[in-house]
Amino acid sequence: MKILERIPQPLFVFTVILIGSIFIYFSNPPKSVCDVEYESFREALKGLIFKSSDSSTSQGTYFNRTYDQCLKGNSNGSCLEFFQVIDKFLLNINALHSECSATIQEIPEVQSTLSRSLKLLVILAWGVAPQENGEINFQWFSLREHQLFCNLKNLYIKIYENDEVEESPWLNFANQVVSTLPKPKEMLAGEALRLSLFSLMCEKVL
């Protein structure tokens, strides 16, 4: 106590404030740009791809409900609401700074939304079986669906493709999805890929 009494009061007050400030800083460090953007991104898509706290359905999100509706209906009308969810997802994620992609790609909901949306579009465009004459046929898809697929594709490549990866994540994903499509046993993987939506030339539709 005698040592404290010898310290000048202004210096003592300054020291206490300094120690308190350091403690607050390290216990609650300032948020980065990506932290702030992630919070805004999550808030904008709450209930759509992120579960809301008051979610009362087993499906959890609007994405899941409209996904199931689109898959079962397999038509422009039954997929309209699903496409609207994807449009909003793309709008919000493309508004983020490019340096935040490392943070975004680690979010499970983003990974799931992106991969499941692409896979569903490929499934719908494929139909029950490929054309017997070997011609490409994307069912009821129009320019709107083609553009949606290409925007999702570009986002996938933007997030996951980099110089550090030897094999193309996009090509690996495409091969994995095509392997699950209904097709003749004798059909080669390359031919299935050519007949699928993955063969779409996006530079011609965007």
Secondary structure as UniProt FT lines:
FT   HELIX           2..6
FT   HELIX           9..27
FT   HELIX           33..44
FT   TURN            47..49
FT   TURN            53..54
FT   HELIX           62..73
FT   HELIX           76..93
FT   TURN            94..95
FT   HELIX           98..100
FT   HELIX           101..104
FT   TURN            105..106
FT   HELIX           108..126
FT   TURN            132..133
FT   TURN            139..140
FT   HELIX           143..160
FT   TURN            163..164
FT   HELIX           169..178
FT   TURN            179..180
FT   TURN            185..186
FT   HELIX           189..195
FT   HELIX           197..199
FT   HELIX           202..204
//
